[in-house]
Amino acid sequence: MRRLLFSVAAAVALLTACNKDDDNNNQTPESAFTIEGQDKQTTETPFGFRVQWSVEEGGRMLMSNVNINEASFSGKIDGVSFQVDTFVNGQTYTFKEAGAAGFDKRVNFSAADVVLGASFANNVITPGTGKQLTDLQDGRITIQKDPPTEAYRITYILDYGDAKVSGEFNGLMPVVNK
């Protein structure tokens, strides 16, 4: 009986260990995006920033693979940025061009760009470098902010016609007004 209990305990321990390994191997990064058609390649974006941000008028939000807030950073960048004219916590924004009839800055966002391997220097992405998606056709973005921690949770789906980008960001987004 003692051998049977030991065998059962060993089997349970082995299965539990395997399940934990499977969970760790199948986790998606907390902050990343995927471009459809790239063999589901996931690009991690652990850094988030609010650029040229004002409480009343919003600004640009950027999620990237590099810390653009480092004064000396110059190099390649992968990331997603979008323009939110008025921040409403918990809001799902839909894409509509800023000059279009019915544009409402409380429920619409006016621009979103995606870059892969683009050159970044002097706080600017160099046009024409790397892969850049700028001609947004459709999309939606949900932004939630946890007031006590100042952490953001952002989910997005962006449609550029020939490319669809989906992603998520979870983390702090310091203001960078350069």
Backbone bond lengths (Angstrom), bond angles and torsions (degrees), N, CA, C in turn:
res aa  C-N    CA-C-N  psi(-1)  N-CA   C-N-CA  omega(-1)  CA-C   N-CA-C  phi
1 M - - - 1.449 - - 1.530 110.53 -
2 R 1.333 114.49 -39.26 1.450 119.69 -179.40 1.533 110.40 -63.47
3 R 1.360 117.80 -39.68 1.459 121.67 178.20 1.526 110.77 -65.34
4 L 1.328 117.61 -37.36 1.450 121.83 179.46 1.532 110.31 -64.86
5 L 1.331 117.43 -45.45 1.467 120.78 178.61 1.529 111.16 -62.21
6 F 1.348 116.05 -40.80 1.460 119.91 178.53 1.525 110.62 -63.09
7 S 1.340 116.98 -43.14 1.461 121.53 179.99 1.528 111.25 -63.13
8 V 1.333 116.43 -42.45 1.465 120.91 178.42 1.524 110.00 -64.03
9 A 1.331 117.54 -44.41 1.466 121.50 179.38 1.522 110.75 -62.52
10 A 1.328 117.67 -41.10 1.467 121.60 179.21 1.529 110.41 -65.34
11 A 1.336 117.29 -41.54 1.468 120.75 179.56 1.523 111.01 -64.58
12 V 1.325 117.38 -42.60 1.468 121.41 178.13 1.523 110.55 -62.25
13 A 1.331 117.17 -44.04 1.468 121.19 179.01 1.519 110.86 -62.34
14 L 1.317 118.17 -41.47 1.453 122.29 179.86 1.525 111.19 -65.40
15 L 1.321 117.04 -45.73 1.467 120.44 179.06 1.515 111.68 -64.24
16 T 1.318 117.54 -40.01 1.461 120.96 178.60 1.520 110.28 -63.47
17 A 1.320 117.35 -42.87 1.467 121.09 178.77 1.518 110.71 -63.02
18 C 1.327 117.66 -41.69 1.462 120.94 179.05 1.519 110.77 -63.84
19 N 1.333 117.74 -42.97 1.454 121.14 178.97 1.521 111.26 -61.25
20 K 1.336 117.98 -40.66 1.457 120.50 179.40 1.515 110.62 -64.95
21 D 1.345 117.85 -41.01 1.454 120.89 177.37 1.518 110.65 -63.40
22 D 1.339 117.67 -43.12 1.456 121.14 178.98 1.512 110.63 -61.16
23 D 1.346 117.38 -42.37 1.462 121.00 179.20 1.516 110.47 -61.98
24 N 1.341 118.19 -43.52 1.463 121.00 -178.67 1.522 111.49 -67.79
25 N 1.318 118.64 -35.51 1.453 121.51 -178.61 1.521 112.64 -75.69
26 N 1.322 118.53 -24.77 1.455 121.61 -176.59 1.524 113.41 -99.30
27 Q 1.306 118.01 3.00 1.459 119.83 -178.92 1.514 109.87 -73.97
28 T 1.322 116.04 138.16 1.454 119.46 172.51 1.516 107.55 -90.84
29 P 1.311 117.31 151.77 1.461 119.49 179.44 1.524 110.46 -59.86
30 E 1.323 116.35 150.69 1.467 119.64 179.88 1.518 111.98 -66.87
31 S 1.318 117.25 -28.80 1.455 121.79 -178.29 1.520 108.74 -133.01
32 A 1.334 115.60 106.09 1.459 120.23 -176.58 1.523 109.61 -165.02
33 F 1.354 114.73 165.66 1.457 119.70 172.79 1.518 109.47 -137.91
34 T 1.329 114.70 158.24 1.457 122.42 179.18 1.517 107.97 -129.72
35 I 1.338 115.59 136.68 1.456 120.70 174.05 1.516 107.05 -102.94
36 E 1.334 116.41 120.48 1.463 121.52 -179.99 1.525 108.82 -57.67
37 G 1.315 116.08 138.60 1.452 120.09 178.99 1.515 113.30 93.27
38 Q 1.319 118.02 -0.99 1.461 121.16 177.22 1.522 109.96 -107.27
39 D 1.323 116.03 39.59 1.463 121.04 -179.27 1.520 111.55 53.47
40 K 1.310 115.32 35.93 1.468 121.88 179.20 1.529 112.29 55.86
41 Q 1.329 116.33 33.83 1.459 120.69 175.23 1.522 108.38 -65.68
42 T 1.318 115.87 128.35 1.452 121.07 -179.44 1.523 109.33 -103.58
43 T 1.315 115.95 130.59 1.460 121.72 178.48 1.519 107.81 -108.10
44 E 1.312 116.71 117.23 1.464 120.72 -179.79 1.522 110.61 -74.04
45 T 1.337 115.28 139.84 1.463 121.61 179.76 1.534 109.04 -133.21
46 P 1.330 117.29 74.46 1.466 119.78 -175.75 1.527 115.06 -75.82
47 F 1.340 117.41 -12.16 1.464 120.53 -176.94 1.527 110.41 -105.87
48 G 1.321 116.40 133.18 1.453 121.39 178.25 1.512 110.72 -128.25
49 F 1.339 116.31 144.86 1.463 121.48 -177.96 1.517 110.34 -145.30
50 R 1.317 115.11 148.32 1.461 121.51 168.98 1.524 105.26 -106.68
51 V 1.333 116.32 118.07 1.455 121.96 -172.55 1.523 109.74 -107.10
52 Q 1.341 115.58 134.89 1.469 121.94 -176.94 1.530 109.14 48.45
53 W 1.325 116.00 52.48 1.457 123.62 -171.25 1.520 111.19 -94.75
54 S 1.318 115.76 138.68 1.455 121.39 170.90 1.515 107.63 -135.33
55 V 1.313 116.31 143.71 1.467 120.86 -177.46 1.525 110.65 -59.29
56 E 1.330 117.27 -40.01 1.469 120.80 -177.14 1.519 112.92 -78.61
57 E 1.326 117.07 -36.42 1.455 119.97 -170.61 1.526 114.61 -109.83
58 G 1.333 118.55 -2.29 1.462 119.37 -178.94 1.514 110.73 71.80
59 G 1.329 116.66 -141.98 1.455 122.09 -179.15 1.511 110.12 155.47
60 R 1.318 116.06 -153.86 1.451 121.35 179.71 1.515 110.23 -96.39
61 M 1.325 116.06 141.22 1.454 122.32 173.41 1.519 106.15 -114.52
62 L 1.333 115.95 135.17 1.457 121.86 -177.91 1.515 109.42 -129.02
63 M 1.329 116.40 131.83 1.450 123.08 172.47 1.523 105.83 -118.37
64 S 1.348 117.73 124.59 1.459 119.47 -174.16 1.522 112.83 -142.21
65 N 1.316 114.34 171.46 1.458 121.25 178.53 1.527 112.17 -88.88
66 V 1.328 118.32 -4.74 1.463 122.69 -178.86 1.521 110.38 -130.78
67 N 1.325 115.18 157.75 1.460 121.41 179.50 1.526 109.44 -89.83
68 I 1.334 116.97 96.08 1.465 120.78 -179.31 1.522 111.87 -71.49
69 N 1.323 117.18 -9.64 1.458 121.30 -179.14 1.534 111.90 -80.53
70 E 1.328 117.48 -9.59 1.459 120.77 173.70 1.526 107.73 -74.42
71 A 1.307 116.71 123.44 1.467 121.07 -175.77 1.519 112.80 -56.92
72 S 1.303 117.48 -32.30 1.461 120.43 -175.38 1.524 113.68 -90.19
73 F 1.349 118.53 -0.38 1.459 118.06 -174.74 1.521 111.68 -68.84
74 S 1.313 113.74 129.37 1.452 123.37 173.33 1.521 105.02 -153.02
75 G 1.314 118.19 126.63 1.458 119.91 -178.62 1.508 111.52 162.87
76 K 1.324 115.91 -153.96 1.468 122.51 -178.98 1.522 110.32 -86.51
77 I 1.323 115.14 145.62 1.457 120.76 -179.23 1.524 109.44 -136.54
78 D 1.334 115.80 142.41 1.460 124.03 168.95 1.517 105.34 -118.04
79 G 1.322 117.86 134.83 1.452 117.61 178.86 1.509 114.79 -178.71
80 V 1.320 113.95 175.36 1.458 123.80 178.20 1.522 106.90 -129.94
81 S 1.322 116.54 133.37 1.466 119.89 174.87 1.518 109.06 -134.64
82 F 1.318 115.10 152.70 1.460 119.69 177.37 1.511 110.15 -150.92
83 Q 1.323 114.84 158.21 1.456 123.63 -177.63 1.525 109.31 -101.08
84 V 1.332 116.56 122.12 1.465 122.57 174.47 1.520 106.49 -119.80
85 D 1.333 116.57 114.82 1.462 119.98 -175.13 1.520 113.48 -78.98
86 T 1.321 118.38 -27.40 1.463 122.37 176.30 1.518 107.81 -141.62
87 F 1.329 116.78 121.30 1.456 119.79 -179.85 1.523 109.97 -85.04
88 V 1.344 115.72 124.43 1.459 123.45 174.88 1.525 105.67 -124.92
89 N 1.322 117.31 114.79 1.459 121.29 -175.81 1.526 111.55 -59.88
90 G 1.345 116.17 128.79 1.461 121.97 179.38 1.513 114.12 85.21
91 Q 1.314 117.52 0.17 1.460 122.58 -175.75 1.533 111.88 -74.55
92 T 1.330 116.39 140.40 1.452 121.81 166.91 1.520 106.65 -100.60
93 Y 1.323 115.27 117.60 1.463 122.02 -179.68 1.520 108.97 -96.97
94 T 1.336 116.83 144.28 1.453 121.51 173.61 1.526 108.33 -114.09
95 F 1.322 116.20 151.88 1.457 120.48 -178.00 1.521 111.51 -74.30
96 K 1.312 114.43 134.18 1.461 122.34 170.78 1.523 105.68 -156.54
97 E 1.308 117.13 134.12 1.456 120.10 179.70 1.528 109.49 -60.93
98 A 1.319 115.84 142.95 1.465 121.62 -173.66 1.527 113.10 -57.10
99 G 1.306 119.40 -34.52 1.461 121.34 -178.51 1.515 114.33 -89.22
100 A 1.328 118.09 -1.92 1.465 121.51 -176.21 1.528 111.39 -72.10
101 A 1.331 114.87 149.55 1.466 120.26 177.09 1.520 109.43 -60.05
102 G 1.312 116.71 135.60 1.454 121.42 177.60 1.518 114.46 85.82
103 F 1.340 117.54 1.33 1.464 119.56 178.52 1.522 109.25 -61.85
104 D 1.333 116.43 127.68 1.463 122.90 179.11 1.518 107.39 -127.85
105 K 1.311 117.55 112.43 1.466 121.14 -173.66 1.527 113.54 -65.95
106 R 1.328 118.14 -7.82 1.468 120.42 175.20 1.526 112.93 -87.00
107 V 1.349 117.48 -17.00 1.466 120.58 -178.58 1.523 113.51 -130.06
108 N 1.327 117.54 -6.70 1.464 120.93 -179.74 1.525 110.37 -119.17
109 F 1.325 116.18 150.46 1.460 121.04 169.02 1.523 106.44 -116.36
110 S 1.327 116.61 151.37 1.456 119.83 -168.00 1.524 115.45 -106.61
111 A 1.324 118.99 -10.76 1.467 119.96 -178.29 1.514 110.04 -162.32
112 A 1.338 115.62 150.70 1.469 121.97 173.63 1.522 107.62 -154.15
113 D 1.314 115.71 135.57 1.460 122.08 -179.66 1.524 109.10 -127.76
114 V 1.329 115.59 147.49 1.455 122.43 175.97 1.521 107.19 -127.39
115 V 1.335 116.55 134.65 1.467 120.54 177.79 1.524 109.70 -130.35
116 L 1.328 115.57 143.53 1.463 123.10 174.02 1.530 107.28 -131.73
117 G 1.313 116.00 119.20 1.458 120.09 177.46 1.512 114.58 66.67
118 A 1.323 117.46 26.36 1.460 120.92 178.92 1.530 109.78 -81.08
119 S 1.316 116.32 151.43 1.464 121.19 176.78 1.517 109.56 -79.83
120 F 1.333 115.19 138.00 1.465 121.89 -178.89 1.522 108.13 -131.21
121 A 1.332 116.93 123.86 1.460 121.86 177.61 1.519 108.69 -153.48
122 N 1.313 116.69 147.28 1.469 122.43 179.49 1.519 111.96 52.97
123 N 1.329 115.86 39.54 1.466 123.57 177.38 1.520 114.60 64.73
124 V 1.342 116.75 24.90 1.458 120.50 -178.73 1.526 109.25 -138.70
125 I 1.335 116.11 140.69 1.462 121.59 172.38 1.522 107.38 -81.95
126 T 1.321 116.33 130.09 1.458 121.09 -179.23 1.524 109.77 -75.19
127 P 1.341 117.70 119.72 1.468 120.22 179.82 1.525 111.49 -58.59
128 G 1.341 115.89 143.39 1.451 121.54 176.28 1.517 115.50 81.21
129 T 1.334 117.83 1.72 1.463 119.29 179.58 1.530 109.57 -101.25
130 G 1.332 116.10 147.86 1.454 120.60 -179.76 1.519 110.81 61.48
131 K 1.307 115.87 -159.19 1.465 121.75 175.11 1.520 107.26 -99.86
132 Q 1.322 116.62 126.33 1.454 120.88 -179.50 1.527 109.63 -128.58
133 L 1.328 115.93 127.19 1.461 122.69 175.08 1.522 107.03 -107.73
134 T 1.324 117.16 117.61 1.458 120.35 -176.72 1.528 113.81 -131.12
135 D 1.323 117.95 -14.90 1.467 121.34 -176.02 1.520 110.51 -94.22
136 L 1.327 115.92 72.40 1.456 121.81 -177.15 1.528 111.00 -66.51
137 Q 1.343 115.99 133.40 1.462 122.29 178.78 1.524 112.03 -102.47
138 D 1.349 115.25 -37.42 1.458 120.33 -174.80 1.527 107.75 -161.10
139 G 1.321 116.41 158.21 1.457 117.84 176.11 1.509 112.71 170.76
140 R 1.334 113.30 169.32 1.465 119.28 175.02 1.528 108.64 -148.21
141 I 1.306 114.36 147.49 1.460 122.32 -178.04 1.518 107.59 -137.11
142 T 1.333 116.72 131.86 1.461 121.06 173.73 1.516 107.86 -114.22
143 I 1.341 115.86 129.79 1.458 121.37 -177.79 1.522 108.91 -123.79
144 Q 1.334 114.80 124.72 1.462 121.15 175.36 1.522 108.05 -124.99
145 K 1.312 116.27 138.33 1.461 121.61 178.73 1.521 107.83 -123.59
146 D 1.335 115.21 131.49 1.459 121.04 177.07 1.532 106.89 -92.31
147 P 1.347 117.86 103.52 1.466 120.36 -173.83 1.537 115.99 -54.00
148 P 1.333 119.66 -42.38 1.465 115.88 -177.82 1.528 113.66 -64.39
149 T 1.335 117.32 -37.58 1.463 119.72 -175.85 1.518 113.15 -98.24
150 E 1.324 117.72 -12.95 1.469 122.98 -176.24 1.533 111.82 65.50
151 A 1.325 117.28 18.96 1.466 121.30 178.71 1.531 109.55 -86.99
152 Y 1.324 115.14 144.58 1.459 122.06 179.04 1.515 109.81 -109.10
153 R 1.328 115.31 147.04 1.461 122.72 170.61 1.522 105.07 -126.45
154 I 1.318 115.35 116.95 1.457 121.37 -175.68 1.518 108.48 -126.77
155 T 1.325 116.57 129.36 1.456 121.61 172.80 1.520 107.85 -121.32
156 Y 1.325 116.36 145.64 1.463 118.56 -176.15 1.518 111.39 -152.61
157 I 1.335 113.75 150.18 1.455 123.94 171.62 1.521 105.45 -134.60
158 L 1.329 115.86 121.64 1.460 121.76 -176.39 1.526 109.01 -124.79
159 D 1.331 116.48 131.25 1.459 121.64 -177.00 1.529 109.32 -115.88
160 Y 1.340 115.45 116.27 1.460 121.60 179.73 1.529 111.58 -104.14
161 G 1.311 117.75 19.20 1.464 122.23 -178.67 1.512 111.37 84.49
162 D 1.312 117.21 -70.06 1.469 120.47 179.94 1.522 112.87 -93.54
163 A 1.314 117.87 -1.44 1.472 122.06 178.12 1.519 109.38 -147.56
164 K 1.328 115.34 138.24 1.461 121.06 176.05 1.521 107.80 -119.27
165 V 1.316 115.28 133.52 1.460 121.85 -177.25 1.518 108.10 -119.63
166 S 1.333 116.24 130.48 1.460 120.19 174.72 1.517 107.49 -130.10
167 G 1.320 115.47 145.42 1.446 117.77 -179.06 1.505 113.57 -168.66
168 E 1.323 112.81 -178.41 1.459 121.57 -177.09 1.525 108.20 -150.54
169 F 1.317 115.38 146.29 1.466 121.29 173.38 1.517 108.16 -131.98
170 N 1.320 116.36 136.96 1.462 122.41 176.09 1.522 107.81 -137.07
171 G 1.324 116.59 112.36 1.459 118.22 177.97 1.511 112.70 160.67
172 L 1.322 114.08 -172.05 1.458 121.28 179.61 1.522 109.93 -78.48
173 M 1.338 115.91 149.90 1.456 121.80 178.19 1.518 109.27 -133.23
174 P 1.329 117.39 83.53 1.462 118.64 179.89 1.539 110.92 -65.78
175 V 1.319 116.05 156.79 1.451 122.24 178.57 1.520 108.62 -82.82
176 V 1.326 116.09 132.32 1.446 123.14 175.90 1.517 106.57 -124.58
177 N 1.309 118.04 101.60 1.461 121.85 -178.99 1.515 109.91 -108.32
178 K 1.333 115.33 73.12 1.465 121.09 -179.43 1.496 110.47 -102.32
